[in-house]
């Protein structure tokens, strides 16, 4: 417990950064993933092909490579930093936002497939009835398919969010001061591997276990009656 007392403020700060990474990335991934699902379901072959290509390429690329590409490719090579270069915290802010970008791009591919599987659970007759009433594809998707699809995949989306929470540890590869980076520093400074590992394992359990319970409850509560 001496280690926890010594590093208590840093541990809470690191996990707060982890929570921020998760929230921002989850919002971005939900928006981008839903758009991608619509593209994959599009009646336009080119759009459907592009959506499929995105999902297959991103899902089969290691997250570490995506994060590093955002840091070295987007930031250093293309010069896109997403921050004011005159800011005194520009480097830290840039690393954080680039990590959010990488996590969003990666997680969106899983959100896309989850939402698309939810759309496939909607009876075909409902989509056909909507078309017979004169609804366009986008109207059909927005008013008929997606509302039911989201209710069908609440639990799988919760699993994607839990995986995202754990994937935020990859952000330490570009120097984001989240939980994994602090754990590495603490182990190097104290050599108390089991104690430090237990502290951070407990921290992630506290973050992810309630998410699973909440999404499980919501999934049962909002399930679509068939």
N, C-alpha and C positions, 0 to 999 in steps of 0.2 A: 504493500500500500504506500510505502514511501515514494516509490517511483510515480504512482498516480498523483500523490500530493505535490510532488516536485513539478510534474508536467501538466497538472490539472488544467490550467488556463489554456495551454497550447493544445491539449487534447480536445477541449470543447470548441476551440476556434477551428481546429482541423476538421472536426465532424460538422461544424456549421458550414464550412466550405463544401464538404461532401454533399450536404443537404441542398445547398444552392446549386451545385452542379446537377444534382438529380432533378430538381424542380424545373430549372431552365431547360435542360435537355429533354425532359419528359414533355413539356409543353410544345417545344419545337418539333419533337419526334411525332407527337400526336397529330399536329397540323400537317407536317410533311407526309407522314405515313398515310393519313386519310386522303390527301391529294393523290398520292401514288396509287392507292387502292382504286380511286376513281379512274385514273389513267389506265391501270391494268384492265379494268372492266370496260373501258371505252370501246364503242363499236368501230372506232377508227383504227385500222390495223397498225399503222405506224406508231400511234400513241401507245397502244397496247404492247407493242414490241419494245418500245423505249422503256416503259415501266418494268417489263419483265427483265430486260437487260440490266437496269439499275439494281433491282432486287438481287438478281443472281450474282452480279459482280460484287456488290457491297457485302452481302451476307457471307460470301466465301473469301473475303479479304480480312486478315487479322485486324482487330480493333487497334492494336498498337501501331500498325502501319498507317492506318487512317489518321490517328492522332499525330503521328510524326509528320505525315504529309501536310496536315493543316499547319503545323509549326514551321517546318522547313520549306515546304512547297508554297503554301499560301502566303505565309508571313515573310520569310526571308527571300524567296525567289521572286514571287509576284509583288511583294511589298504591301500586301493587304494585312494591316495590323488590327483593324476594328477598334482602334483607340486613338486618342489625341496624342501624337508623339511628344508633345511638350509637357504632358502630365508627368508628375514626379513618380507615379506608380504605373507608368505606361507598360513596362515589361510584365509586371504581375497581372495587370488587367488584360493585356493582350494574350498571355498564356491561358488565363481563365476562359476568355471568350472563344479562343481557338479550340480549347478542350470541349466547350459546350457545342461548338460547331461540329467537331468530329463525332462526339457522342450522339448528337442529333441525327447526323447523316447515317450513322451506323444503325441506331435503334429504329429509325424510321422504316427501314427495310423489314424489320420484324413486325412493327405495328401494321404496315401495309398488308402483310400476309395474314395477320390476325384479323384485321377488319375485312379483308376479302373473303376469308373463310366464314365470317359472320354473315356477309351478304349472301353467300351460297346457301345458308340455312333458311333464307326467306323463300317461301313457296313461289315457284315460277309463275303461277297464276296471278299473283299480286302484281308482278312487274308487267305482265301482259295486259292486265286490266288497266293499269296506269297508262300504258301506251295507247290502249283503245280509247281512253278518255282524252287523248291529245297531249299528254305530258311529254316534254322532251326528256332526253337521257339525263341531263343534269337535274331537272325537276324530279324525275323518278328516283334518282339516286339520293337527292337531298331530303325529299319528303316521305318516301316509302321505304327505301332499302336501308340507308344508313341508320335511321333511328332504331329499327329492329335489330340491325347488325350489331350495334354497340351494346345493346342489352343482352345479346347472345354471347358476347365475347368479353364480358367484364372480368371474369376470372382469368382467362388467358392474358388479357391486357395487364392485369395485376402481376402476373408472372413476368411479363416483359419489363414492367417497372421495377420489380425486385432485382431482375438481372441487370438493369441499368444502374441501380444503386451500387451493386457490387462492381460493375464495370468502371465506375468512376475512379477506381484505384489506378486505372491505366493512365489517368491524367498526370500522375506523378512523373511519367516519362518525360514530360516537357516542363517540369518544375512547378506544377500547380501545388500549392501548399495544402493538400487535403490529407486525409487520414493515413493513406499508405505511405506518403513521403515522410510524415512525422514518425510513423512506426519504424521506418528504416533508420532514421536519425537516432531514435531512442535506442534501438538495438545496438547500433554502432557505439553509442555513448555509454551504455550501461551493461551490455552483454547479458542482460536478463531476458533471454529469448522467450522462455515460457510465460513469464509474467506479462511482458509487453504484448506478446501475441494473444494472450487471454484477454487483456484489456480491450484490444481492438476487435477481437472476435466477438466479445460481448457487446461492444458498441454497434457492430453491424447487425447483430441479432436484434438489438433493441430497435434499430431502424427498419429492418425487413419483416420481422415477425408480425407486428401490428398491421403492416400493409397487406400481408397474406390473409389475415383474419378479416380485415375490413372489406377487401375485394371479394372474399368468399361469401361474406354476409350480403354484400350488395348484389353479387351474382345470383344468389338464391331469391333475394327480395325482388329484383327487377327482371327476373327471367321471363321470357316471352312464352305464354301458354300456346301450345300447339294442338 
